[in-house]
Amino acid sequence: MKRFVFVGCALVVFAIIASARSEEPETPPATKEAPKGFVSLFDGKSLEGWEGDPIFWTVENGCITGRSTDKTPVPYSEYLVWQGEPVGDFILLADFRMVSGNSGIEYRAWKDAERNFGLNGYQADIAHGDIMGILYGEALGEIIAWRGEKATFDKDGNKSIEKFGDAQEIAKSIRMSGWNTYRIEARGNLFTEYINDVKTSELVDERPIAPKHGIFGLQIHPGPPMTFQYKNIFLKKLD
């Protein structure tokens, strides 16, 4: 989630995720070779090809690690920003683990000049509980589709929602504090998010403001101290 959602139930979510701690082994998945047709965006050793505030981003145990503490709070939604050229249609794969806090994978994104390491765009959200797997839009409509929903924006910006699954049933396929794999597909104005090969959210965006190309970023969210990790990040361009 983003900088705007600090009211109502979101405060409860933050209280829960602040105290959440993993009960699963922290051993990361094995380092994988890029699948056929994909390229790796992370070398497993350094943040080469990415740019972010080194206060929050490091490489630990072969994983991109985002971390904030009481002494190093996050002032606003910041990103570790991929430095490649903007991409249109694609499939992105990424292993991730949420220990505590709130993160997400930004895509079809553009830089926000008002924030250091700020991005706007669509986001595959990552947090414990109901937020995991939703489709968010930074500067594109905030929470667009909850887990189990397909959202459609028509050309005039009118939004409709269709349920394709039960959020709690989908959650059974997700290890909230363990390692999972996101798959994000962007094909024209259709965006689909999967966790562990189970569809979590979908969007058809016909608005004129819908970005046709963009970059990628990994989010660290303001709030309580947090820790999360990414590994095996692979991109396949479709256009």
KOLVEX-499158 format. One record per residue (C-alpha): z, y, x; chain. Coordinates in pm, 1 decimal, decimal comma. Each point is the difference from the previous one (the first is absolute). Layout:
REM residues N
site pz = Z | py = Y | px = X | loza = A $
...
END
This chain:
REM residues 239
site pz = 0,0 | py = 0,0 | px = 0,0 | loza = A $
site pz = -38,7 | py = 359,6 | px = 102,7 | loza = A $
site pz = 181,5 | py = 324,4 | px = 41,4 | loza = A $
site pz = -10,1 | py = 91,4 | px = -368,3 | loza = A $
site pz = 178,5 | py = -302,2 | px = -142,2 | loza = A $
site pz = 368,6 | py = 74,1 | px = 52,3 | loza = A $
site pz = 116,5 | py = 12,1 | px = -360,6 | loza = A $
site pz = 127,2 | py = -234,4 | px = -265,0 | loza = A $
site pz = -41,8 | py = -367,3 | px = 72,5 | loza = A $
site pz = -136,3 | py = 72,9 | px = 348,2 | loza = A $
site pz = 349,8 | py = 104,7 | px = 106,3 | loza = A $
site pz = 128,6 | py = -334,9 | px = -115,3 | loza = A $
site pz = -278,4 | py = -175,4 | px = 190,7 | loza = A $
site pz = 92,4 | py = 185,3 | px = 318,3 | loza = A $
site pz = 365,6 | py = -90,4 | px = -42,9 | loza = A $
site pz = -94,6 | py = -365,0 | px = -29,1 | loza = A $
site pz = -245,1 | py = -8,0 | px = 288,4 | loza = A $
site pz = 239,2 | py = 190,2 | px = 225,4 | loza = A $
site pz = 247,8 | py = -286,5 | px = -23,7 | loza = A $
site pz = -257,9 | py = -280,0 | px = 4,0 | loza = A $
site pz = 10,8 | py = -227,4 | px = 303,2 | loza = A $
site pz = -212,8 | py = -300,5 | px = 78,7 | loza = A $
site pz = 131,4 | py = -350,2 | px = -48,5 | loza = A $
site pz = -314,1 | py = -151,3 | px = 151,4 | loza = A $
site pz = -85,7 | py = -61,1 | px = 366,6 | loza = A $
site pz = -141,1 | py = 306,5 | px = 171,4 | loza = A $
site pz = -246,4 | py = -191,8 | px = 216,6 | loza = A $
site pz = -338,8 | py = 166,4 | px = -48,0 | loza = A $
site pz = -311,5 | py = -201,8 | px = -81,4 | loza = A $
site pz = -210,7 | py = -128,6 | px = 284,5 | loza = A $
site pz = -259,4 | py = 230,9 | px = 147,2 | loza = A $
site pz = -330,0 | py = -76,8 | px = -171,8 | loza = A $
site pz = -360,8 | py = 32,0 | px = 103,9 | loza = A $
site pz = -204,9 | py = 237,8 | px = -212,3 | loza = A $
site pz = -172,1 | py = -193,2 | px = -281,0 | loza = A $
site pz = -378,6 | py = -15,6 | px = 11,2 | loza = A $
site pz = -147,6 | py = 339,8 | px = -79,7 | loza = A $
site pz = 330,2 | py = 182,8 | px = 59,3 | loza = A $
site pz = 122,4 | py = 211,5 | px = 290,6 | loza = A $
site pz = 360,4 | py = 41,2 | px = 109,2 | loza = A $
site pz = 161,5 | py = 343,4 | px = -38,1 | loza = A $
site pz = 313,4 | py = -92,0 | px = 199,5 | loza = A $
site pz = 5,7 | py = -156,4 | px = 346,0 | loza = A $
site pz = 352,8 | py = -139,7 | px = -37,5 | loza = A $
site pz = 120,0 | py = 189,9 | px = 307,3 | loza = A $
site pz = -38,5 | py = 373,6 | px = -53,2 | loza = A $
site pz = -79,7 | py = 269,2 | px = -254,5 | loza = A $
site pz = -342,3 | py = 57,6 | px = 152,4 | loza = A $
site pz = -235,4 | py = 116,6 | px = -272,6 | loza = A $
site pz = 286,9 | py = 138,7 | px = -209,3 | loza = A $
site pz = 188,4 | py = 328,3 | px = 5,5 | loza = A $
site pz = 343,2 | py = 81,9 | px = -139,0 | loza = A $
site pz = 340,7 | py = 142,3 | px = 81,1 | loza = A $
site pz = 146,9 | py = -219,5 | px = 277,6 | loza = A $
site pz = 346,9 | py = 65,6 | px = -141,0 | loza = A $
site pz = -87,9 | py = -235,9 | px = -285,0 | loza = A $
site pz = -269,9 | py = -232,3 | px = 135,8 | loza = A $
site pz = 19,3 | py = -261,9 | px = 275,4 | loza = A $
site pz = -132,2 | py = -346,1 | px = 81,3 | loza = A $
site pz = 273,9 | py = -264,7 | px = -2,4 | loza = A $
site pz = -43,8 | py = -374,0 | px = 37,5 | loza = A $
site pz = -375,1 | py = 37,8 | px = -43,6 | loza = A $
site pz = 33,8 | py = 199,0 | px = -323,1 | loza = A $
site pz = -56,3 | py = 360,5 | px = -99,2 | loza = A $
site pz = 351,6 | py = 106,1 | px = -95,2 | loza = A $
site pz = 97,5 | py = 298,2 | px = -211,1 | loza = A $
site pz = 363,6 | py = 102,5 | px = 12,8 | loza = A $
site pz = 214,9 | py = 295,9 | px = -101,7 | loza = A $
site pz = 374,5 | py = 40,8 | px = 48,6 | loza = A $
site pz = 277,8 | py = 235,5 | px = -107,6 | loza = A $
site pz = -68,2 | py = 193,6 | px = 320,1 | loza = A $
site pz = -379,1 | py = -2,6 | px = -44,8 | loza = A $
site pz = -67,4 | py = 52,3 | px = -371,7 | loza = A $
site pz = -355,4 | py = 30,7 | px = -127,8 | loza = A $
site pz = -56,9 | py = 358,2 | px = -124,9 | loza = A $
site pz = -288,6 | py = -89,1 | px = -231,9 | loza = A $
site pz = -256,7 | py = -273,7 | px = -49,8 | loza = A $
site pz = -149,0 | py = -58,8 | px = 346,7 | loza = A $
site pz = -260,2 | py = -247,7 | px = 125,8 | loza = A $
site pz = -108,5 | py = -192,6 | px = 300,4 | loza = A $
site pz = -363,4 | py = 106,0 | px = -23,5 | loza = A $
site pz = -293,2 | py = -218,6 | px = 100,1 | loza = A $
site pz = -238,1 | py = 196,6 | px = 220,4 | loza = A $
site pz = -326,0 | py = -169,2 | px = -97,1 | loza = A $
site pz = -289,8 | py = 147,2 | px = -194,2 | loza = A $
site pz = 29,0 | py = 24,7 | px = -380,9 | loza = A $
site pz = -86,3 | py = -323,7 | px = -180,1 | loza = A $
site pz = -151,3 | py = -45,7 | px = -346,3 | loza = A $
site pz = -1,8 | py = -353,4 | px = -138,7 | loza = A $
site pz = 220,8 | py = -247,3 | px = 183,4 | loza = A $
site pz = 245,2 | py = -287,7 | px = -0,3 | loza = A $
site pz = 325,4 | py = 60,4 | px = 187,7 | loza = A $
site pz = 249,1 | py = -273,9 | px = 89,2 | loza = A $
site pz = 349,9 | py = 70,5 | px = 131,1 | loza = A $
site pz = 314,2 | py = -206,5 | px = 46,3 | loza = A $
site pz = 311,8 | py = 200,3 | px = -83,4 | loza = A $
site pz = 375,9 | py = -35,0 | px = -30,2 | loza = A $
site pz = 234,3 | py = 241,0 | px = -179,2 | loza = A $
site pz = 355,2 | py = -20,1 | px = 134,2 | loza = A $
site pz = 120,1 | py = 310,4 | px = -180,6 | loza = A $
site pz = -151,1 | py = 322,2 | px = -127,6 | loza = A $
site pz = -345,8 | py = 95,2 | px = -122,8 | loza = A $
site pz = -343,5 | py = -21,0 | px = 161,4 | loza = A $
site pz = -358,6 | py = -60,3 | px = -98,0 | loza = A $
site pz = -358,1 | py = -21,9 | px = 118,6 | loza = A $
site pz = -202,6 | py = 315,8 | px = -66,3 | loza = A $
site pz = -376,4 | py = -42,5 | px = -41,9 | loza = A $
site pz = -305,9 | py = 210,1 | px = -83,9 | loza = A $
site pz = 232,1 | py = 265,0 | px = 140,4 | loza = A $
site pz = -45,5 | py = 349,0 | px = 139,5 | loza = A $
site pz = 229,4 | py = 212,9 | px = 214,2 | loza = A $
site pz = 240,0 | py = 243,7 | px = -164,8 | loza = A $
site pz = 7,2 | py = 314,3 | px = 212,7 | loza = A $
site pz = 333,3 | py = 110,2 | px = -146,7 | loza = A $
site pz = 188,7 | py = -301,3 | px = 140,9 | loza = A $
site pz = 17,7 | py = -121,6 | px = 356,0 | loza = A $
site pz = -146,8 | py = -353,0 | px = -10,7 | loza = A $
site pz = -50,7 | py = 47,6 | px = -373,5 | loza = A $
site pz = -263,3 | py = -184,3 | px = -204,1 | loza = A $
site pz = -124,6 | py = 0,9 | px = -356,4 | loza = A $
site pz = -178,9 | py = -291,4 | px = -163,6 | loza = A $
site pz = 59,0 | py = -330,0 | px = -175,4 | loza = A $
site pz = 290,9 | py = -216,3 | px = 109,4 | loza = A $
site pz = 96,2 | py = -365,2 | px = -21,6 | loza = A $
site pz = 373,3 | py = 50,5 | px = -39,1 | loza = A $
site pz = 271,2 | py = -197,7 | px = 178,4 | loza = A $
site pz = 366,3 | py = 4,6 | px = -103,6 | loza = A $
site pz = 251,0 | py = -243,1 | px = -142,5 | loza = A $
site pz = -7,2 | py = -56,9 | px = -375,5 | loza = A $
site pz = -238,5 | py = 149,4 | px = -254,1 | loza = A $
site pz = -181,6 | py = 222,4 | px = 250,9 | loza = A $
site pz = -136,9 | py = -288,4 | px = 206,7 | loza = A $
site pz = -371,9 | py = -39,2 | px = -67,4 | loza = A $
site pz = -60,3 | py = 307,9 | px = -211,4 | loza = A $
site pz = -298,0 | py = 229,9 | px = 54,3 | loza = A $
site pz = 103,8 | py = 356,3 | px = 74,4 | loza = A $
site pz = -210,8 | py = 311,3 | px = 42,5 | loza = A $
site pz = 119,3 | py = 271,9 | px = 236,0 | loza = A $
site pz = -169,2 | py = 312,2 | px = -142,4 | loza = A $
site pz = -185,8 | py = -239,5 | px = -231,2 | loza = A $
site pz = 245,2 | py = -50,9 | px = -283,4 | loza = A $
site pz = 323,3 | py = -144,6 | px = 148,1 | loza = A $
site pz = 76,6 | py = -340,8 | px = -156,8 | loza = A $
site pz = -342,2 | py = -112,0 | px = -120,2 | loza = A $
site pz = 57,0 | py = -369,0 | px = -80,2 | loza = A $
site pz = 321,0 | py = -198,1 | px = -5,5 | loza = A $
site pz = 0,6 | py = -361,1 | px = 113,6 | loza = A $
site pz = -200,7 | py = -203,2 | px = -250,0 | loza = A $
site pz = -203,6 | py = 298,5 | px = -121,2 | loza = A $
site pz = -362,9 | py = 108,0 | px = 19,9 | loza = A $
site pz = -42,6 | py = 375,9 | px = -31,4 | loza = A $
site pz = -325,2 | py = 175,1 | px = -88,7 | loza = A $
site pz = -74,2 | py = 370,1 | px = 38,6 | loza = A $
site pz = -311,6 | py = 119,3 | px = -179,6 | loza = A $
site pz = -212,4 | py = 288,6 | px = 127,3 | loza = A $
site pz = 217,3 | py = 250,8 | px = -187,0 | loza = A $
site pz = 319,3 | py = -134,2 | px = 156,1 | loza = A $
site pz = 121,8 | py = -183,7 | px = -308,3 | loza = A $
site pz = 204,8 | py = -303,0 | px = 97,2 | loza = A $
site pz = 27,1 | py = -335,3 | px = -174,9 | loza = A $
site pz = 206,7 | py = -305,4 | px = 93,9 | loza = A $
site pz = -75,1 | py = -369,0 | px = -47,7 | loza = A $
site pz = 257,1 | py = -268,8 | px = 77,5 | loza = A $
site pz = -135,5 | py = -300,0 | px = 189,7 | loza = A $
site pz = 330,8 | py = -160,1 | px = 99,7 | loza = A $
site pz = 376,5 | py = 8,7 | px = -27,7 | loza = A $
site pz = 165,0 | py = 202,8 | px = 276,2 | loza = A $
site pz = 292,4 | py = -238,5 | px = 40,1 | loza = A $
site pz = -221,9 | py = -307,3 | px = 10,4 | loza = A $
site pz = -216,6 | py = 161,0 | px = 266,8 | loza = A $
site pz = 314,9 | py = 87,2 | px = 194,7 | loza = A $
site pz = 79,8 | py = -370,7 | px = 35,0 | loza = A $
site pz = -285,4 | py = -26,9 | px = 251,7 | loza = A $
site pz = 143,7 | py = 281,7 | px = 214,7 | loza = A $
site pz = 270,4 | py = -35,8 | px = 265,3 | loza = A $
site pz = 172,4 | py = 331,0 | px = -57,6 | loza = A $
site pz = 177,9 | py = -2,2 | px = 336,7 | loza = A $
site pz = -225,2 | py = -242,3 | px = 184,8 | loza = A $
site pz = -352,0 | py = 3,7 | px = 139,0 | loza = A $
site pz = -294,3 | py = 36,1 | px = -238,7 | loza = A $
site pz = -371,0 | py = 75,8 | px = 24,8 | loza = A $
site pz = -163,7 | py = 292,0 | px = -179,1 | loza = A $
site pz = -370,1 | py = -16,0 | px = -80,7 | loza = A $
site pz = -154,9 | py = 326,3 | px = -115,1 | loza = A $
site pz = -358,1 | py = 13,0 | px = -124,2 | loza = A $
site pz = -196,3 | py = 318,7 | px = -63,8 | loza = A $
site pz = -344,7 | py = -39,7 | px = -154,5 | loza = A $
site pz = -149,4 | py = 321,2 | px = -131,6 | loza = A $
site pz = 245,1 | py = 134,7 | px = -257,0 | loza = A $
site pz = 182,5 | py = -335,0 | px = -37,7 | loza = A $
site pz = 321,8 | py = -54,7 | px = 195,6 | loza = A $
site pz = 193,6 | py = -325,9 | px = -8,7 | loza = A $
site pz = 325,1 | py = -88,2 | px = 175,2 | loza = A $
site pz = 131,6 | py = -350,7 | px = 67,6 | loza = A $
site pz = 318,4 | py = -130,8 | px = 162,0 | loza = A $
site pz = -15,3 | py = -357,7 | px = 124,0 | loza = A $
site pz = -333,6 | py = -39,3 | px = -183,5 | loza = A $
site pz = 154,5 | py = 93,3 | px = -336,6 | loza = A $
site pz = -141,5 | py = 312,3 | px = -163,6 | loza = A $
site pz = 267,7 | py = 265,0 | px = -42,0 | loza = A $
site pz = -188,8 | py = 309,3 | px = -122,8 | loza = A $
site pz = -349,0 | py = 134,8 | px = -63,5 | loza = A $
site pz = -177,1 | py = 330,2 | px = -57,2 | loza = A $
site pz = -337,5 | py = 121,5 | px = -119,4 | loza = A $
site pz = -23,2 | py = 368,6 | px = 89,3 | loza = A $
site pz = -296,9 | py = 195,3 | px = -137,3 | loza = A $
site pz = 154,9 | py = 343,5 | px = 56,2 | loza = A $
site pz = -198,6 | py = 249,7 | px = 208,6 | loza = A $
site pz = 302,3 | py = 35,8 | px = 228,9 | loza = A $
site pz = 0,0 | py = -371,1 | px = 86,6 | loza = A $
site pz = -62,8 | py = -27,0 | px = 376,7 | loza = A $
site pz = -307,3 | py = -197,0 | px = 102,9 | loza = A $
site pz = 106,1 | py = -47,4 | px = 362,4 | loza = A $
site pz = 321,2 | py = 35,7 | px = 194,8 | loza = A $
site pz = 230,7 | py = -114,5 | px = 275,9 | loza = A $
site pz = 310,9 | py = -219,2 | px = 2,2 | loza = A $
site pz = 368,1 | py = 65,4 | px = 60,4 | loza = A $
site pz = 336,5 | py = -173,6 | px = -8,9 | loza = A $
site pz = 269,0 | py = 197,4 | px = -179,9 | loza = A $
site pz = 362,9 | py = 71,3 | px = 81,2 | loza = A $
site pz = 179,8 | py = 153,5 | px = -296,2 | loza = A $
site pz = 289,8 | py = 246,0 | px = -9,3 | loza = A $
site pz = 327,5 | py = -145,5 | px = -120,6 | loza = A $
site pz = 268,8 | py = -228,7 | px = 139,5 | loza = A $
site pz = -42,1 | py = -161,1 | px = 344,2 | loza = A $
site pz = -277,4 | py = -257,1 | px = -10,4 | loza = A $
site pz = -179,0 | py = -262,9 | px = 205,7 | loza = A $
site pz = -330,7 | py = -176,5 | px = -62,8 | loza = A $
site pz = -272,2 | py = -169,0 | px = 204,6 | loza = A $
site pz = -374,6 | py = -71,2 | px = -0,3 | loza = A $
site pz = -208,2 | py = -251,8 | px = 189,2 | loza = A $
site pz = -350,0 | py = -152,5 | px = -6,1 | loza = A $
site pz = -186,1 | py = 297,4 | px = -146,2 | loza = A $
site pz = -368,6 | py = -79,1 | px = -53,8 | loza = A $
site pz = -284,0 | py = 203,2 | px = -148,3 | loza = A $
site pz = -336,0 | py = -112,5 | px = -137,1 | loza = A $
site pz = -243,2 | py = 277,5 | px = -87,2 | loza = A $
site pz = -220,5 | py = -73,1 | px = -300,1 | loza = A $
site pz = -239,1 | py = 295,4 | px = 20,6 | loza = A $
END
